């Protein structure tokens, strides 16, 4: 029997692909993980902005199999950066020509004065050496410091992988005249009922697989292949974990350097207003201004074409930060949204606060090496760790499904 820890997208996807008898345990009261959705007072909010950017047609077909197709919206992503009160198309480095003339000249001069360095270096060093001082300090550094809530010198240059919108000098200059801002996720498909509809669709494919809710893994005997939960003792042939990787090591009683695996946490405020705001086109916007508490605002109302403003607002914190009350952050967010011109006199109808912990993991050479090392040790015991947090990486939701599929095929 394959024991799957976690009923999020990775765990349920694995159950879709395996030909082994399996069972899923989930510590929460519902399935979905971070893809859960809140539906209240006419608003549809995910735990955060979770959008499926399908690159594999067969996965799109599988995930959408049990969803009424008329309820799926194909959205052409529109994103921009709110910089000093002006909207600049994303990514910043390809659109410096939209800045005021003096700032544009500074960015262009520093871009050509920059000298890429050789060898291994940090994320912060990478943006300075590839894009120059002005582009780095106007957007790339302040925004990512707000996002990751850490010293960017602790992250590797490839910490964001393919998700970092790289652009060479020639590409940047050519974009001055023929703007081309496509990225890996230019189009996404979103269900009117929120991201949870994808999870429910995947779950319908595995009706014979037991899913036990409110059951939490306590410990794993790696030699006897026994998992102890808060309810029972389970014998397994293979254990597939989607929990955060360091927590899995703890459950297995494996000693490791706690400093290897660091991350941030994110407070997500989903807010519904009584009417639309001025921005009726953006899918989401980025805010690098350090005097504004949030780093990103996403517009559910624009994505779903609804008649009332509905947003998710994200605030990054160090993992050990002690948060203040929800009311404090709501008041601060509303004040900053007014300051940024995102709202005027709209009234809040409802809101929901979600803490994602972990949210973004901090990727560097040591963390990548440690994951590889401990995964190899665990695999010898038929214990496998997958998913964004199970692999302690930065990836898309579809990447999670691909990883689950590949593991199922590997141990078939």
C-alpha positions in Angstrom: 0.0 0.0 0.0 1.2 3.5 -0.9 0.6 6.0 1.9 0.2 9.6 0.7 0.8 12.4 3.2 -1.3 15.5 2.1 -4.4 15.9 0.0 -3.1 18.9 -2.0 -2.5 18.9 -5.7 0.7 16.8 -5.5 -0.8 14.1 -3.3 -4.0 13.7 -5.2 -2.1 13.9 -8.5 0.1 11.0 -7.5 -3.0 8.9 -6.6 -4.3 9.7 -10.1 -1.2 8.2 -11.8 -0.2 5.3 -9.6 -1.4 1.7 -10.2 -0.7 0.8 -6.5 -3.4 0.6 -3.9 -3.1 3.8 -1.9 -4.6 5.9 0.9 -4.3 9.6 1.6 -4.2 11.2 5.0 -4.7 15.0 5.4 -4.3 16.9 8.6 -6.8 19.7 7.6 -10.5 19.3 7.5 -10.7 19.6 3.7 -8.6 18.7 0.7 -6.7 21.1 -1.5 -3.7 22.4 0.5 -2.9 25.9 -0.6 -5.4 25.5 -3.5 -8.4 25.7 -1.2 -11.1 28.3 -2.0 -13.3 30.5 0.2 -16.8 31.3 -1.2 -18.7 33.9 0.8 -21.0 36.9 0.2 -20.7 36.4 -3.5 -16.9 36.5 -3.5 -14.6 33.7 -4.6 -11.2 33.8 -3.0 -8.3 31.3 -3.2 -5.9 31.0 -0.3 -3.8 33.1 -2.6 -3.5 33.6 -6.3 -3.3 30.1 -7.7 -3.5 29.9 -11.4 -2.9 26.9 -13.7 -0.7 27.8 -16.6 -1.0 24.6 -18.6 2.0 23.7 -20.8 1.0 20.0 -21.2 -2.3 19.4 -23.0 -2.7 15.9 -21.4 -2.4 17.4 -17.9 -4.9 20.1 -18.7 -7.3 17.4 -19.9 -6.8 15.4 -16.8 -7.2 18.3 -14.4 -10.3 19.7 -16.2 -11.9 16.3 -16.8 -14.7 16.7 -14.2 -15.3 20.5 -14.6 -18.1 21.9 -16.7 -16.2 23.5 -19.5 -18.4 26.6 -19.7 -17.3 27.5 -16.1 -13.6 27.7 -17.2 -12.3 31.1 -18.3 -9.2 31.4 -20.5 -7.5 34.6 -19.3 -4.8 36.6 -21.1 -2.6 37.7 -18.3 -2.1 41.4 -17.9 0.5 42.4 -15.3 2.2 45.7 -14.5 4.4 47.4 -11.9 3.2 50.3 -9.8 6.3 52.4 -9.7 6.2 56.0 -8.2 2.5 56.3 -9.1 3.0 55.1 -12.7 2.2 51.8 -14.2 5.1 50.1 -16.0 4.6 46.9 -17.9 6.1 43.8 -16.4 8.9 42.8 -16.6 10.5 46.0 -15.5 13.9 45.4 -17.1 12.3 45.1 -20.6 10.2 48.2 -20.2 12.6 50.9 -18.8 11.6 53.0 -21.8 8.3 53.6 -20.1 10.0 55.4 -17.2 10.5 59.2 -17.1 13.3 60.3 -19.4 16.0 60.9 -16.7 15.3 57.5 -15.0 15.2 55.7 -18.4 18.7 57.2 -19.2 20.0 56.1 -15.8 18.7 52.5 -16.4 20.1 52.3 -19.9 23.5 53.7 -19.0 23.9 51.3 -16.0 22.6 48.4 -18.1 25.4 48.8 -20.6 28.0 49.6 -17.9 27.1 46.4 -16.1 29.6 43.5 -16.3 28.4 40.0 -15.8 30.6 38.0 -13.4 31.7 34.4 -13.7 31.0 31.4 -11.5 28.6 31.0 -8.6 27.1 34.1 -7.1 24.0 35.3 -5.3 20.7 36.5 -6.6 21.5 40.0 -5.6 24.9 40.0 -7.3 23.2 38.6 -10.4 20.8 41.4 -10.8 23.5 44.0 -10.3 25.9 42.4 -12.8 23.3 41.6 -15.5 21.1 44.7 -15.3 23.1 47.4 -13.6 22.5 49.6 -10.5 19.4 51.5 -11.6 17.3 48.6 -12.7 18.4 46.6 -9.7 17.7 49.3 -7.1 14.5 50.6 -8.7 12.7 47.3 -8.9 14.5 44.0 -8.8 16.0 44.3 -5.3 13.3 46.2 -3.4 10.5 44.0 -4.8 12.2 40.7 -4.1 13.3 41.9 -0.6 9.6 42.5 0.1 8.7 39.1 -1.4 11.3 36.9 0.1 11.8 38.9 3.4 15.5 38.1 3.5 18.9 39.2 2.4 19.0 38.5 -1.3 22.7 37.6 -1.0 21.6 34.4 0.8 19.8 33.2 -2.4 21.4 31.7 -5.4 21.4 33.4 -8.8 19.0 30.7 -10.0 16.7 30.9 -7.0 13.7 31.6 -9.2 14.7 29.3 -12.1 12.7 29.9 -15.3 10.2 32.1 -13.4 12.7 35.0 -13.4 12.1 37.0 -16.6 15.6 37.1 -17.9 16.4 39.5 -20.8 19.7 40.4 -22.5 20.7 43.9 -23.5 19.7 43.4 -27.2 16.3 42.0 -26.2 15.7 45.0 -23.9 16.6 47.5 -26.6 14.5 45.8 -29.2 11.5 46.0 -26.8 11.7 49.8 -26.9 9.9 49.7 -30.2 8.3 46.3 -30.5 7.0 45.5 -27.1 6.9 41.8 -26.3 6.3 40.9 -22.7 5.3 37.3 -23.0 6.3 35.1 -20.1 6.0 31.4 -19.1 2.4 32.0 -17.9 1.0 34.5 -20.4 -2.3 32.6 -20.5 -4.0 30.8 -17.7 -7.3 28.9 -17.3 -9.4 29.7 -14.2 -12.6 28.1 -12.9 -15.4 30.4 -11.8 -15.5 28.4 -8.6 -11.9 29.0 -7.8 -8.8 26.8 -7.8 -10.5 24.2 -5.5 -12.5 23.1 -8.5 -9.3 21.6 -10.1 -8.7 19.7 -6.9 -12.2 18.4 -6.8 -11.9 17.3 -10.4 -8.7 15.4 -9.7 -10.3 13.8 -6.6 -13.3 12.5 -8.6 -10.9 10.4 -10.6 -9.8 8.5 -7.5 -13.1 7.7 -5.8 -11.9 4.3 -4.7 -8.9 5.9 -2.8 -9.7 6.6 0.9 -8.9 10.2 2.0 -8.8 10.6 5.7 -9.3 14.2 6.9 -8.1 15.6 10.2 -5.5 12.9 10.4 -2.0 14.1 11.1 1.3 12.2 10.7 3.1 12.0 14.0 6.2 9.9 13.2 7.7 7.4 10.8 9.6 4.3 11.6 11.8 4.2 8.5 13.1 0.6 9.1 9.7 -1.0 9.9 7.9 1.1 7.3 5.3 2.2 9.9 3.6 5.6 10.1 2.0 6.7 13.3 -0.8 9.3 13.1 -3.0 11.0 15.7 -5.5 8.1 15.1 -3.8 4.9 14.2 -0.7 3.0 13.1 -0.3 2.4 9.3 2.0 0.0 7.5 3.2 1.1 4.1 5.1 -0.2 1.1 5.9 3.3 -0.2 5.3 6.6 1.6 4.8 9.7 -0.6 5.1 12.9 1.4 4.0 16.3 0.3 4.6 18.1 3.6 7.4 20.6 3.9 10.7 18.7 3.5 12.3 19.6 6.9 9.1 18.5 8.7 9.4 15.1 6.9 12.9 14.8 8.2 11.7 15.6 11.7 9.0 12.9 11.4 11.6 10.4 10.4 13.9 11.3 13.3 16.7 12.5 10.9 19.1 15.0 12.3 20.0 18.0 10.1 21.2 21.6 10.2 18.0 23.7 10.7 19.7 26.6 8.9 19.7 24.6 5.7 16.0 25.1 5.1 14.8 28.7 5.4 11.7 30.4 3.9 9.4 33.3 4.4 5.7 33.3 5.3 3.1 35.4 3.6 -0.1 37.0 5.0 -2.7 37.0 2.3 -5.7 39.3 2.8 -8.6 38.5 0.5 -10.8 41.6 0.4 -14.2 42.2 -1.2 -15.5 45.7 -1.9 -18.9 47.1 -2.6 -18.0 48.2 -6.2 -15.2 48.2 -8.8 -12.0 50.1 -8.5 -10.3 52.1 -11.2 -8.2 49.2 -12.4 -10.5 47.1 -14.5 -7.8 45.3 -16.6 -4.9 44.1 -14.5 -4.6 40.4 -13.5 -2.2 41.5 -10.8 0.3 44.2 -10.1 3.7 44.4 -8.4 4.6 47.1 -5.9 8.4 47.6 -5.1 7.8 50.7 -2.9 9.2 49.9 0.6 6.8 52.3 2.2 3.8 50.2 1.0 3.2 47.2 3.1 2.2 44.8 0.3 4.3 43.5 -2.6 1.5 42.3 -4.9 -2.2 42.9 -5.4 -4.3 40.5 -7.6 -7.7 41.2 -9.0 -10.2 38.4 -8.9 -12.9 40.7 -10.3 -10.9 41.4 -13.4 -10.0 37.7 -13.9 -13.6 36.6 -13.4 -15.3 39.7 -14.9 -17.3 40.3 -11.8 -19.0 43.6 -10.9 -17.4 44.2 -7.5 -13.8 44.7 -6.7 -12.3 41.5 -5.2 -8.6 41.3 -4.5 -5.9 39.3 -2.8 -3.1 41.3 -1.2 0.2 39.7 -0.2 2.6 40.7 2.5 5.9 38.9 3.1 7.5 38.3 6.5 10.5 36.4 7.8 9.6 32.9 9.0 10.0 33.7 12.6 8.2 37.1 12.6 5.5 37.6 15.2 2.4 39.0 13.3 0.1 41.7 14.7 -3.7 41.5 14.6 -5.6 41.0 11.4 -7.3 44.4 12.0 -3.9 46.1 12.1 -3.0 44.7 8.7 -6.5 45.4 7.2 -6.3 49.0 8.3 -2.7 49.4 6.9 -3.6 47.7 3.6 -6.6 49.9 3.1 -4.6 53.0 3.9 -1.8 52.0 1.5 -4.3 51.1 -1.3 -5.8 54.6 -1.0 -2.3 56.1 -1.0 -1.4 54.1 -4.2 -4.7 55.1 -5.9 -6.0 51.6 -6.1 -9.2 52.5 -4.3 -10.9 55.8 -3.4 -14.1 55.5 -1.3 -14.9 51.8 -1.9 -16.3 50.1 1.2 -15.1 46.7 2.5 -17.9 44.2 2.4 -15.9 41.2 3.6 -12.4 39.9 4.1 -10.4 36.8 5.0 -6.9 36.5 6.3 -4.7 33.5 5.4 -1.2 32.8 6.6 0.9 30.8 4.2 3.7 29.2 6.2 5.9 28.3 4.5 5.3 30.4 1.4 8.5 31.0 -0.6 11.5 28.8 0.2 15.0 30.3 0.1 16.9 28.4 -2.5 20.7 28.2 -2.4 23.5 25.7 -3.1 23.4 24.3 0.4 19.6 23.8 0.5 19.6 22.1 -3.0 22.4 19.8 -2.0 20.8 18.9 1.3 17.5 18.1 -0.4 19.3 15.9 -2.9 21.3 14.1 -0.1 18.3 13.4 2.2 16.0 12.4 -0.6 18.5 9.8 -1.7 18.6 8.4 1.9 14.8 8.4 2.2 14.3 6.6 -1.1 16.3 3.7 0.1 13.6 3.3 2.7 10.8 3.7 0.1 10.0 7.2 1.3 9.5 9.9 -1.4 9.1 13.6 -1.0 7.4 15.6 -3.8 5.6 19.0 -4.4 6.7 22.5 -4.0 7.5 22.1 -0.3 8.3 18.4 -0.4 11.0 19.2 -2.9 11.8 22.6 -1.2 11.8 24.5 -4.5 10.1 27.1 -6.6 7.7 25.7 -9.2 4.3 25.9 -10.7 1.2 23.9 -9.8 1.6 22.0 -13.1 5.2 21.2 -12.2 3.8 19.5 -9.0 1.6 17.3 -11.1 4.4 16.4 -13.5 6.6 15.5 -10.5 3.8 13.3 -9.1 3.3 11.6 -12.4 7.0 10.9 -12.9 7.3 9.4 -9.4 4.3 7.1 -10.0 5.9 5.9 -13.2 9.3 5.5 -11.5 8.0 3.2 -8.8 5.4 1.4 -10.9 
